[in-house]
Amino acid sequence: MAQENNKEATTAFADYTAEDIRVLDGLEAVRRRPGMYIGSTDQQGLHHLLYEIVYNSIDEAMAGYCTRCAVIIRKDNSVTVTDNGRGIPVDIHPVTNVSALETVMTRLHAGAKFGGRTYSVSSGLHGVGASVVNALSEWLIVEVKRQGKVYRQEYQYGKPVTELKVIGDTEESGTTITFLADSQIFGEIDYDFDTVRQRLRELAFLNKNLEISLKDERTDRELTFLFQGGIASLVRRFNKDRQVLNREPVYIVGASNSTQVEVALQYNDGFAESTLSFANCVNTIDGGSHLTGFRSALTRGLNDYARKNKLLKDSEPNLIGEDVRDGLTAVISVRLAEPQFEGQTKAKLGNPEVKSVVEAIVADGLTQYLEQHPDEAKAIIEKCLISAKAREAARKARDLIFKKSGFEAATLPGKLAGCTETDPRLCELFLVEGDSAGGSAKQGRDRRFQAILPLRGKILNVEKAPKDKVLEHEEIRAIVTALGAGIGDQLDFSRLRYHRVIIMTDADVDGSHIRTLLLTFFYRNMPELITRGHLFIAQPPLYRIQHGKQHIWVYSEKEKEAKLKELQGSKVEVQRYKGLGEMSPEQLWETTMNPASRTLLKVEIEDAMEADRTFHMLMGNEVPPRKSFIQAHARSVRNLDI
């Protein structure tokens, strides 16, 4: 037997030779494995192509050579990006023996960002932007205005199909790239105007005095961004409808060891933190060394000022980070020559030296501001002291839920109907509006993996409440206990009992309100539940159409009208379901809970700034902006829900 196995192994090795090793030349690797370079080939990856070209214009702006960038989405979903930078060089490259333009467009890791002489900082990291876009496009056209001439070259699927030609004279400079993404890779090519708008607006905030325009020829929508205040304008926008403690944002700027630091911060009377961090215009959603340095400087600076000015008594403990971040709105932007991003998505900045640079610059700037604005400084410190007291009260409230030894759960809420499955990855928890619907859900569910937690009435609006009041609320305590992952600084997602948390409310105004309250709670207190893809919204039907012996469930007004038009001439009965409790357990299972037939909406946060402002506007103290929002959208929605 052993000899036979050795013979088989020898044969297998003989079949595996050097001829089996395939070398992918040029951009072929990009086309075969596009996800390695742009993350995915879905809508997110499609939009990433557009951003990569825009980033080249942003690099010119950060280098001080570009003041305008224009993006046009054409009717055929091709995209044109134009800037007035220096223009991509067109002379012959000494290594590739083709033009520098063709080199940049066809070679991976070819660009001016690597040498450090042309761009001291850049928004890209790998130097693959333009070439990857070229490789993943059906066609791409580049026009360069440089040194008095206009140059043009065309490509298909990443390969040049024309020579670099001079097509005219000019007194301007800049680059225009037009491309059509490859439908064989991305499927339907359809850019979302609002998604592009949000990213371009963000880039305009991060690069003050840079004009960025967006035009959509498909819908005739057009707008232009230009922010002279930069990130300070971004902070003001965050707090537009809030009561602020310091009238103008604290603006701090400085540089050290080729690292540029720009920070803007402002306090409001709320209890939620809204902090964004960027490195070379990349949104570092997972933070990193720059965010750590900022937070250290903020905590130390406020404590030092409070002690020095007797706002914090000798007998009182220092404020901690959680205290000084309540009601804080801040934007941290750093630019450095060699950024080290952790992970393929550049979600976290890893450069350790940046922490001390940011900490020193922010500490100096914050101290200077506090000394020069004593009234606003006092208001900020008093707000932090209130947060410290609320934190201590919240700690005592948490002890009602968790034992002092850690995250071991206290007694589960009595109204929770658990499931028999013990693997959290297979379990789902339905948060159900009302005891009636909860009863139907308990009877109709699959007890093996579906748990039910009925909620009585509307939970607390956490947008208006300090931490201690949040955890005093009975329904919130029940939710936190049932999930088992803790809350606040005790949050530990390794202990999450259900990897699908499903909000299931009635399809009426009250149901929409309860859903918004729950979304606000999770967004403010357990954002990781959303970012890790654990939070969903059930989609119960609105109507039941009886057609003979057949019954048809429809989930929207539009779907109902279409179905009735289809059945026109036939005898039909239409029943409107206002509440989940009106359904039998069997009907609730069939339409809303059965994984084989139900529809779930995954809750995602596409734009943190807009989500933050919307939650505050709908659930905060200020009535006028909420009223304006409702009036503006009243005719376009059936039940207002965000």
C-alpha positions as CSV (number, residue, x, y, z in Angstrom):
1,M,0.0,0.0,0.0
2,A,2.8,2.4,0.9
3,Q,4.6,1.7,-2.5
4,E,1.4,2.5,-4.4
5,N,1.0,5.8,-2.5
6,N,4.5,6.8,-3.3
7,K,3.9,6.1,-6.9
8,E,0.8,8.2,-7.0
9,A,2.7,11.1,-5.3
10,T,5.6,10.8,-7.8
11,T,3.1,11.0,-10.7
12,A,1.4,14.0,-9.1
13,F,4.7,15.9,-8.8
14,A,5.6,15.0,-12.4
15,D,2.3,16.6,-13.5
16,Y,3.2,19.9,-11.7
17,T,6.0,21.6,-13.6
18,A,7.3,25.1,-14.3
19,E,4.9,25.2,-17.3
20,D,2.0,25.3,-14.8
21,I,3.2,28.6,-13.2
22,R,1.4,31.3,-15.1
23,V,2.9,34.8,-15.1
24,L,0.3,37.6,-15.5
25,D,1.8,40.5,-17.5
26,G,0.9,44.1,-17.2
27,L,-2.7,44.7,-16.1
28,E,-3.9,41.2,-16.7
29,A,-3.7,40.4,-13.0
30,V,-6.1,43.4,-12.3
31,R,-8.7,42.1,-14.7
32,R,-8.5,38.5,-13.3
33,R,-8.6,39.6,-9.6
34,P,-10.1,43.1,-9.5
35,G,-11.3,42.7,-5.9
36,M,-7.6,42.6,-4.8
37,Y,-7.2,46.2,-6.1
38,I,-10.5,47.9,-5.5
39,G,-12.1,45.8,-2.8
40,S,-15.1,44.5,-4.7
41,T,-16.9,44.6,-8.1
42,D,-20.2,45.7,-6.7
43,Q,-21.5,49.3,-6.5
44,Q,-18.8,50.2,-4.0
45,G,-16.1,49.0,-6.3
46,L,-17.6,50.9,-9.2
47,H,-17.6,54.1,-7.3
48,H,-14.0,53.4,-6.2
49,L,-12.9,53.8,-9.9
50,L,-14.3,57.3,-10.0
51,Y,-12.6,58.2,-6.7
52,E,-9.2,56.9,-7.8
53,I,-9.1,59.4,-10.7
54,V,-10.4,62.2,-8.5
55,Y,-7.6,61.4,-6.0
56,N,-5.0,62.2,-8.6
57,S,-6.5,65.7,-8.9
58,I,-6.6,65.9,-5.1
59,D,-2.9,65.1,-5.0
60,E,-2.2,68.0,-7.3
61,A,-4.3,70.2,-5.0
62,M,-2.4,69.1,-1.9
63,A,0.9,69.8,-3.7
64,G,-0.4,73.4,-4.4
65,Y,-0.9,73.2,-8.2
66,C,-4.6,72.5,-8.6
67,T,-7.6,74.8,-7.7
68,R,-10.4,73.1,-9.6
69,C,-11.7,69.6,-10.2
70,A,-14.8,68.8,-12.2
71,V,-16.6,65.4,-12.3
72,I,-19.2,64.7,-15.0
73,I,-21.3,61.5,-15.1
74,R,-22.4,61.1,-18.8
75,K,-25.7,59.7,-20.0
76,D,-24.0,56.5,-21.0
77,N,-22.5,56.2,-17.4
78,S,-19.0,57.1,-18.6
79,V,-17.2,59.5,-16.3
80,T,-15.1,62.5,-17.0
81,V,-12.7,64.0,-14.4
82,T,-10.9,67.3,-15.3
83,D,-8.4,69.3,-13.2
84,N,-6.2,72.4,-13.8
85,G,-3.1,70.8,-12.3
86,R,0.3,70.5,-14.0
87,G,-0.9,67.7,-16.3
88,I,0.7,64.2,-16.4
89,P,4.2,64.3,-18.0
90,V,4.3,63.2,-21.6
91,D,8.1,62.9,-22.2
92,I,9.7,59.4,-22.7
93,H,10.2,57.5,-19.5
94,P,13.9,56.3,-19.2
95,V,13.0,52.8,-18.0
96,T,9.9,51.9,-20.0
97,N,10.9,53.7,-23.2
98,V,7.3,54.9,-23.7
99,S,5.7,58.2,-22.6
100,A,5.4,58.9,-18.9
101,L,1.6,59.1,-19.5
102,E,1.4,55.6,-21.0
103,T,3.6,54.3,-18.2
104,V,1.3,55.7,-15.5
105,M,-1.8,54.3,-17.3
106,T,-0.5,50.8,-18.0
107,R,2.0,49.9,-15.3
108,L,1.2,49.0,-11.7
109,H,3.1,50.9,-9.0
110,A,4.2,53.5,-11.5
111,G,3.7,57.1,-10.4
112,A,5.2,60.2,-9.0
113,K,4.1,59.4,-5.5
114,F,6.9,57.0,-4.8
115,G,9.9,59.2,-5.1
116,G,8.7,61.9,-2.7
117,R,10.0,64.7,-4.8
118,T,6.9,65.5,-6.8
119,Y,4.3,64.8,-4.1
120,S,5.4,65.2,-0.5
121,V,2.0,63.7,0.5
122,S,-0.7,62.0,-1.6
123,S,-4.1,60.5,-1.1
124,G,-3.1,57.2,-2.7
125,L,-1.0,54.5,-1.1
126,H,-0.1,51.9,-3.7
127,G,0.4,53.9,-6.9
128,V,-2.1,51.7,-8.8
129,G,-5.0,54.1,-9.2
130,A,-5.0,55.3,-12.8
131,S,-3.7,52.0,-14.2
132,V,-6.3,49.9,-12.3
133,V,-9.1,52.2,-13.6
134,N,-7.7,51.8,-17.1
135,A,-7.5,48.0,-16.8
136,L,-11.1,47.8,-15.6
137,S,-12.6,50.0,-18.2
138,E,-14.0,49.2,-21.7
139,W,-12.3,52.3,-22.9
140,L,-10.5,55.3,-21.5
141,I,-9.3,58.5,-23.0
142,V,-6.7,60.9,-21.6
143,E,-6.1,64.5,-22.6
144,V,-3.2,66.4,-21.1
145,K,-2.7,70.2,-21.3
146,R,1.0,70.8,-20.7
147,Q,3.7,73.1,-21.9
148,G,1.6,74.8,-24.5
149,K,0.2,71.6,-26.2
150,V,-2.9,69.4,-25.8
151,Y,-2.0,65.6,-25.9
152,R,-4.4,62.7,-26.3
153,Q,-4.2,58.9,-26.1
154,E,-6.9,56.3,-26.1
155,Y,-7.1,52.8,-24.4
156,Q,-9.3,49.8,-24.5
157,Y,-9.3,47.3,-21.6
158,G,-6.1,48.8,-20.3
159,K,-4.1,48.7,-23.5
160,P,-3.3,51.7,-25.7
161,V,-5.0,51.7,-29.1
162,T,-3.6,54.9,-30.4
163,E,-0.2,56.7,-30.1
164,L,0.1,59.7,-27.9
165,K,-0.8,62.6,-30.3
166,V,-0.7,66.4,-30.2
167,I,-4.2,67.6,-31.0
168,G,-3.9,71.3,-30.4
169,D,-2.3,74.3,-28.6
170,T,-3.2,75.7,-25.2
171,E,-2.2,78.2,-22.6
172,E,-3.7,76.1,-19.8
173,S,-2.5,73.0,-17.9
174,G,-4.3,70.0,-16.5
175,T,-5.5,66.5,-17.1
176,T,-8.9,65.2,-18.3
177,I,-9.7,61.5,-18.1
178,T,-12.9,59.9,-19.4
179,F,-13.6,56.2,-18.9
180,L,-16.4,53.7,-19.2
181,A,-16.2,50.9,-16.6
182,D,-16.3,47.4,-17.9
183,S,-19.8,45.9,-17.6
184,Q,-18.4,42.4,-17.9
185,I,-16.7,43.0,-14.5
186,F,-19.2,45.3,-12.7
187,G,-22.5,44.2,-14.3
188,E,-24.8,47.2,-14.5
189,I,-22.9,50.5,-14.6
190,D,-25.0,52.9,-12.6
191,Y,-23.4,55.6,-10.4
192,D,-25.4,56.9,-7.5
193,F,-25.4,60.7,-7.5
194,D,-25.8,61.1,-3.8
195,T,-23.0,58.7,-3.0
196,V,-20.6,60.6,-5.3
197,R,-21.8,63.9,-4.0
198,Q,-21.1,63.0,-0.4
199,R,-17.5,61.9,-1.1
200,L,-16.7,65.0,-3.2
201,R,-18.2,67.3,-0.6
202,E,-16.0,65.6,2.0
203,L,-12.9,66.1,-0.1
204,A,-13.8,69.7,-0.6
205,F,-14.0,70.2,3.2
206,L,-10.6,68.5,3.6
207,N,-9.0,70.7,0.9
208,K,-10.1,74.3,1.6
209,N,-10.2,76.7,-1.4
210,L,-10.4,73.7,-3.8
211,E,-13.4,74.0,-6.0
212,I,-15.0,70.6,-6.8
213,S,-18.0,70.4,-9.1
214,L,-20.3,67.5,-10.0
215,K,-22.6,67.3,-12.9
216,D,-24.9,64.4,-13.7
217,E,-26.0,64.6,-17.4
218,R,-28.5,61.7,-16.8
219,T,-30.7,63.8,-14.5
220,D,-29.4,67.4,-15.2
221,R,-28.3,67.8,-11.6
222,E,-25.3,70.0,-10.9
223,L,-23.6,71.4,-7.9
224,T,-20.2,72.9,-6.8
225,F,-18.4,72.7,-3.5
226,L,-15.9,75.3,-2.3
227,F,-15.2,75.7,1.5
228,Q,-12.8,78.5,2.5
229,G,-13.0,77.3,6.1
230,G,-12.0,73.7,5.3
231,I,-12.6,71.3,8.2
232,A,-13.8,74.1,10.4
233,S,-16.7,74.5,8.0
234,L,-17.3,70.8,8.2
235,V,-17.6,71.0,12.0
236,R,-20.0,73.9,11.7
237,R,-22.1,71.9,9.4
238,F,-22.3,69.0,11.9
239,N,-23.5,71.4,14.6
240,K,-25.8,73.5,12.3
241,D,-28.9,72.7,14.2
242,R,-27.4,72.3,17.7
243,Q,-26.8,74.5,20.7
244,V,-23.0,74.9,20.8
245,L,-20.8,75.8,23.8
246,N,-18.0,77.5,21.8
247,R,-19.5,79.7,19.1
248,E,-16.7,79.2,16.6
249,P,-14.9,75.8,16.3
250,V,-11.4,75.6,17.8
251,Y,-9.1,75.4,14.8
252,I,-5.6,74.1,15.3
253,V,-2.9,73.7,12.6
254,G,0.7,72.8,12.7
255,A,3.5,70.7,11.3
256,S,6.4,68.6,12.5
257,N,8.8,66.2,10.9
258,S,7.0,66.6,7.5
259,T,3.7,65.6,9.1
260,Q,1.0,68.3,8.7
261,V,-1.8,68.4,11.3
262,E,-5.2,70.1,11.0
263,V,-7.8,69.8,13.7
264,A,-11.2,71.5,14.3
265,L,-13.4,70.9,17.3
266,Q,-16.6,72.2,18.8
267,Y,-18.8,71.2,21.7
268,N,-22.6,71.1,21.7
269,D,-25.2,70.4,24.5
270,G,-25.8,66.8,23.4
271,F,-24.3,63.6,24.7
272,A,-23.0,62.0,21.5
273,E,-19.5,62.2,20.1
274,S,-19.1,62.9,16.4
275,T,-15.4,62.6,15.4
276,L,-14.0,61.9,12.0
277,S,-10.4,61.2,11.3
278,F,-8.5,61.4,7.9
279,A,-5.0,60.7,6.7
280,N,-4.0,62.1,3.3
281,C,-7.8,62.6,2.7
282,V,-8.5,58.9,3.3
283,N,-11.3,58.5,5.8
284,T,-9.8,56.3,8.6
285,I,-13.0,55.0,10.0
286,D,-11.2,52.7,12.5
287,G,-9.1,55.6,13.7
288,G,-5.4,55.0,14.4
289,S,-2.4,56.8,15.8
290,H,-3.6,60.3,14.8
291,L,-6.9,59.8,16.6
292,T,-5.2,58.4,19.7
293,G,-2.9,61.4,19.8
294,F,-5.8,63.8,19.5
295,R,-7.8,62.2,22.3
296,S,-4.8,62.1,24.6
297,A,-4.1,65.8,24.1
298,L,-7.8,66.7,24.6
299,T,-8.1,64.8,27.9
300,R,-4.8,66.1,29.3
301,G,-5.4,69.7,28.1
302,L,-8.9,70.0,29.6
303,N,-7.7,68.4,32.9
304,D,-4.7,70.7,33.2
305,Y,-6.9,73.8,32.5
306,A,-9.6,72.7,35.0
307,R,-7.0,72.1,37.7
308,K,-5.2,75.3,37.1
309,N,-8.4,77.4,37.2
310,K,-9.9,75.5,40.2
311,L,-12.8,74.2,38.1
312,L,-11.8,70.7,39.2
313,K,-11.4,70.4,43.0
314,D,-8.3,68.8,44.5
315,S,-10.5,66.0,46.0
316,E,-12.1,65.2,42.6
317,P,-10.6,62.7,40.2
318,N,-9.4,63.6,36.8
319,L,-11.8,63.7,33.9
320,I,-11.4,60.6,31.6
321,G,-11.7,60.4,27.9
322,E,-15.3,59.4,27.9
323,D,-16.2,62.6,29.9
324,V,-14.5,65.0,27.6
325,R,-15.9,63.5,24.4
326,D,-19.6,63.8,25.3
327,G,-21.1,66.4,23.0
328,L,-17.8,66.7,21.0
329,T,-17.7,67.3,17.3
330,A,-14.2,67.0,15.8
331,V,-12.4,66.5,12.6
332,I,-8.7,65.4,12.6
333,S,-6.8,65.5,9.3
334,V,-3.1,64.6,8.9
335,R,-0.9,64.5,5.9
336,L,2.3,62.6,5.9
337,A,4.8,61.3,3.3
338,E,4.7,57.6,4.1
339,P,1.3,56.6,5.5
340,Q,1.1,53.1,6.9
341,F,-2.5,52.0,6.6
342,E,-3.6,48.8,8.3
343,G,-5.7,46.5,6.2
344,Q,-6.5,46.6,2.5
345,T,-9.3,49.2,3.0
346,K,-7.0,51.8,4.6
347,A,-9.4,52.0,7.6
348,K,-6.7,52.6,10.3
349,L,-3.5,54.7,10.4
350,G,-0.6,52.7,11.8
351,N,2.3,55.2,11.9
352,P,3.3,55.3,15.6
353,E,5.3,58.5,15.3
354,V,2.1,60.4,14.3
355,K,0.6,60.0,17.8
356,S,3.2,62.2,19.5
357,V,3.2,64.8,16.7
358,V,-0.6,65.2,16.8
359,E,-0.6,65.2,20.6
360,A,2.0,68.0,20.9
361,I,0.4,70.2,18.3
362,V,-3.2,69.8,19.6
363,A,-2.1,70.2,23.3
364,D,-0.4,73.6,22.4
365,G,-3.3,74.8,20.3
366,L,-6.0,73.8,22.8
367,T,-4.2,75.3,25.8
368,Q,-3.8,78.6,23.9
369,Y,-7.5,78.6,23.0
370,L,-8.7,77.9,26.5
371,E,-6.6,80.6,28.0
372,Q,-7.9,83.1,25.4
373,H,-11.6,82.1,25.8
374,P,-12.2,81.7,29.5
375,D,-16.0,81.8,29.3
376,E,-16.2,79.2,26.7
377,A,-13.6,77.1,28.4
378,K,-15.6,77.2,31.6
379,A,-18.7,76.1,29.8
380,I,-16.8,73.1,28.2
381,I,-15.4,72.0,31.6
382,E,-18.8,72.2,33.3
383,K,-20.2,70.1,30.5
384,C,-17.5,67.5,31.0
385,L,-18.1,67.5,34.8
386,I,-21.8,66.8,34.2
387,S,-20.8,63.9,31.9
388,A,-18.5,62.5,34.6
389,K,-21.3,62.4,37.1
390,A,-23.6,60.8,34.5
391,R,-20.9,58.2,33.8
392,E,-20.7,57.3,37.4
393,A,-24.5,57.0,37.6
394,A,-24.4,54.9,34.4
395,R,-21.8,52.6,35.9
396,K,-24.1,51.9,38.9
397,A,-27.0,51.3,36.4
398,R,-24.8,48.8,34.5
399,D,-24.3,46.9,37.7
400,L,-27.9,46.1,37.5
401,I,-27.3,44.3,34.2
402,F,-23.9,42.8,34.7
403,K,-22.0,41.4,37.6
404,K,-18.9,43.3,38.9
405,S,-16.7,40.4,37.7
406,G,-17.1,41.4,34.0
407,F,-19.5,40.7,31.3
408,E,-21.3,37.7,32.8
409,A,-25.0,38.4,32.1
410,A,-27.5,38.9,34.9
411,T,-30.9,37.2,34.7
412,L,-32.3,37.4,31.2
413,P,-35.5,39.4,30.9
414,G,-38.6,37.3,31.6
415,K,-40.4,38.3,28.4
416,L,-37.5,37.1,26.2
417,A,-38.4,33.9,24.4
418,G,-35.0,32.3,23.7
419,C,-33.9,29.8,21.1
420,T,-32.3,26.3,21.5
421,E,-29.4,27.0,19.2
422,T,-26.2,27.9,21.1
423,D,-24.0,29.1,18.2
424,P,-24.6,33.0,18.0
425,R,-23.7,32.9,14.3
426,L,-26.9,30.9,13.7
427,C,-29.2,32.8,16.1
428,E,-31.4,35.8,15.5
429,L,-33.3,38.1,17.8
430,F,-36.5,39.8,16.8
431,L,-37.2,43.1,18.6
432,V,-41.0,43.2,18.3
433,E,-43.4,46.1,18.8
434,G,-46.0,45.3,21.5
435,D,-47.2,42.2,23.3
436,S,-49.8,41.2,20.7
437,A,-47.3,41.0,17.8
438,G,-44.8,39.5,20.2
439,G,-47.3,36.7,21.0
440,S,-47.8,36.0,17.3
441,A,-44.1,36.0,16.6
442,K,-43.4,33.6,19.5
443,Q,-46.0,31.2,18.1
444,G,-44.9,31.5,14.5
445,R,-41.1,31.5,14.8
446,D,-38.7,28.6,14.4
447,R,-37.7,28.0,18.0
448,R,-34.4,26.4,17.1
449,F,-32.7,29.7,16.1
450,Q,-35.2,32.6,16.5
451,A,-35.6,34.5,19.7
452,I,-38.3,37.1,20.4
453,L,-38.1,40.1,22.7
454,P,-41.4,42.1,22.8
455,L,-41.0,45.8,23.6
456,R,-43.6,47.7,25.5
457,G,-44.3,51.1,23.9
458,K,-41.6,53.5,22.7
459,I,-38.1,53.3,24.1
460,L,-36.3,56.3,25.5
461,N,-35.1,58.9,23.0
462,V,-31.4,58.5,23.7
463,E,-30.5,61.6,21.6
464,K,-31.8,63.8,24.4
465,A,-30.7,61.7,27.4
466,P,-27.5,61.4,29.4
467,K,-25.9,57.9,29.9
468,D,-27.4,57.3,33.3
469,K,-30.9,57.9,32.1
470,V,-30.4,55.6,29.2
471,L,-29.6,52.6,31.4
472,E,-32.3,53.4,33.8
473,H,-34.9,52.7,31.1
474,E,-36.4,49.3,31.5
475,E,-36.8,48.4,27.8
476,I,-33.2,49.4,27.0
477,R,-31.9,47.3,29.9
478,A,-33.9,44.4,28.5
479,I,-32.3,44.8,25.0
480,V,-28.8,45.1,26.4
481,T,-29.2,42.1,28.7
482,A,-30.7,40.0,25.9
483,L,-27.9,40.8,23.5
484,G,-25.3,40.1,26.1
485,A,-22.5,42.2,24.6
486,G,-22.6,45.0,27.1
487,I,-22.7,48.7,26.4
488,G,-20.4,51.7,26.5
489,D,-16.9,51.0,27.7
490,Q,-17.9,47.4,28.6
491,L,-18.9,46.5,25.0
492,D,-17.5,43.1,24.0
493,F,-18.9,41.7,20.8
494,S,-17.4,38.3,21.4
495,R,-20.2,37.8,23.8
496,L,-23.0,38.8,21.4
497,R,-25.7,36.1,21.6
498,Y,-27.4,36.8,18.3
499,H,-25.6,37.7,15.1
500,R,-28.8,38.9,13.5
501,V,-30.8,41.5,15.4
502,I,-34.0,42.2,13.6
503,I,-36.3,45.2,14.3
504,M,-39.8,44.2,13.5
505,T,-42.5,47.0,13.9
506,D,-45.9,47.8,12.5
507,A,-46.1,49.5,9.1
508,D,-47.6,52.7,10.4
509,V,-46.4,56.0,11.8
510,D,-46.0,54.7,15.4
511,G,-44.0,51.7,14.0
512,S,-41.8,54.1,12.1
513,H,-41.2,56.1,15.2
514,I,-40.3,53.1,17.3
515,R,-38.0,51.9,14.5
516,T,-36.2,55.3,14.5
517,L,-35.8,55.3,18.3
518,L,-34.2,51.8,18.1
519,L,-31.9,52.8,15.3
520,T,-30.9,55.9,17.2
521,F,-30.1,53.8,20.3
522,F,-28.0,51.4,18.4
523,Y,-26.2,54.1,16.3
524,R,-25.3,56.1,19.5
525,N,-24.6,53.2,21.9
526,M,-23.7,50.1,19.8
527,P,-22.5,51.4,16.4
528,E,-20.4,48.3,15.9
529,L,-23.7,46.3,15.6
530,I,-24.3,48.3,12.4
531,T,-20.8,48.5,11.0
532,R,-20.3,44.7,11.5
533,G,-23.5,43.9,9.7
534,H,-25.6,42.5,12.6
535,L,-28.6,44.9,12.5
536,F,-31.6,44.4,10.1
537,I,-35.1,45.7,9.6
538,A,-38.0,43.3,8.9
539,Q,-40.3,44.0,6.0
540,P,-43.9,42.9,6.8
541,P,-46.4,43.1,4.0
542,L,-48.8,46.1,3.7
543,Y,-51.6,44.3,1.9
544,R,-53.1,40.9,1.3
545,I,-54.8,40.5,-2.1
546,Q,-57.3,37.6,-2.3
547,H,-57.7,36.4,-5.9
548,G,-60.0,33.4,-6.0
549,K,-58.3,30.8,-3.8
550,Q,-54.9,32.5,-4.2
551,H,-53.7,35.1,-1.8
552,I,-50.9,37.5,-2.7
553,W,-48.8,39.5,-0.2
554,V,-47.6,42.9,-1.4
555,Y,-45.1,45.1,0.4
556,S,-45.7,48.6,-1.0
557,E,-48.3,50.9,-2.5
558,K,-46.6,50.8,-5.8
559,E,-46.5,47.0,-5.8
560,K,-50.2,46.9,-4.9
561,E,-51.2,49.2,-7.7
562,A,-49.2,47.1,-10.2
563,K,-50.7,43.8,-9.0
564,L,-54.3,45.2,-9.1
565,K,-53.6,46.5,-12.6
566,E,-52.4,43.0,-13.6
567,L,-55.5,41.4,-12.1
568,Q,-57.9,44.0,-13.6
569,G,-61.3,42.5,-14.5
570,S,-60.9,39.8,-11.9
571,K,-62.7,39.7,-8.6
572,V,-60.2,40.6,-5.9
573,E,-60.3,41.5,-2.2
574,V,-57.7,43.8,-0.6
575,Q,-56.9,43.7,3.1
576,R,-54.7,46.4,4.7
577,Y,-52.4,45.2,7.5
578,K,-51.7,48.1,9.9
579,G,-50.2,46.0,12.6
580,L,-48.3,42.8,13.0
581,G,-50.8,41.7,15.6
582,E,-53.5,41.5,12.9
583,M,-51.6,38.5,11.3
584,S,-51.9,35.0,12.5
585,P,-48.7,33.3,13.6
586,E,-48.7,31.3,10.3
587,Q,-49.1,34.4,8.2
588,L,-46.3,36.3,10.2
589,W,-44.0,33.3,9.6
590,E,-44.8,33.1,5.9
591,T,-44.4,36.8,5.1
592,T,-41.9,38.2,7.6
593,M,-39.9,35.6,9.5
594,N,-39.3,32.6,7.2
595,P,-35.7,33.0,5.9
596,A,-36.7,31.3,2.7
597,S,-39.4,33.8,1.8
598,R,-38.8,37.0,3.9
599,T,-37.1,40.3,2.9
600,L,-34.7,41.9,5.4
601,L,-33.1,45.3,5.0
602,K,-29.6,45.4,6.4
603,V,-28.9,48.7,8.2
604,E,-25.8,50.4,6.9
605,I,-24.2,53.8,7.5
606,E,-23.0,55.1,4.1
607,D,-22.1,58.5,5.3
608,A,-21.3,59.1,9.0
609,M,-21.8,62.9,8.8
610,E,-25.2,62.7,7.2
611,A,-26.4,59.9,9.5
612,D,-25.2,61.9,12.6
613,R,-27.0,65.1,11.5
614,T,-30.2,63.2,10.5
615,F,-30.5,61.4,13.8
616,H,-29.9,64.6,15.7
617,M,-32.4,66.5,13.6
618,L,-35.2,63.9,13.9
619,M,-34.6,63.0,17.6
620,G,-32.9,66.1,19.1
621,N,-34.2,69.1,20.9
622,E,-34.4,71.6,18.0
623,V,-37.9,71.7,16.5
624,P,-37.5,74.1,13.5
625,P,-35.1,71.9,11.4
626,R,-37.2,68.8,12.1
627,K,-40.4,70.6,11.1
628,S,-38.7,71.8,7.9
629,F,-37.5,68.3,7.1
630,I,-40.9,66.8,7.5
631,Q,-42.6,69.5,5.4
632,A,-40.0,69.0,2.7
633,H,-40.5,65.3,2.5
634,A,-44.2,64.9,3.5
635,R,-45.4,64.5,-0.1
636,S,-42.7,62.0,-1.1
637,V,-43.1,59.4,1.7
638,R,-45.9,57.4,3.1
639,N,-44.4,56.9,6.6
640,L,-41.4,59.1,7.5
641,D,-38.5,56.8,8.5
642,I,-34.8,57.2,8.3
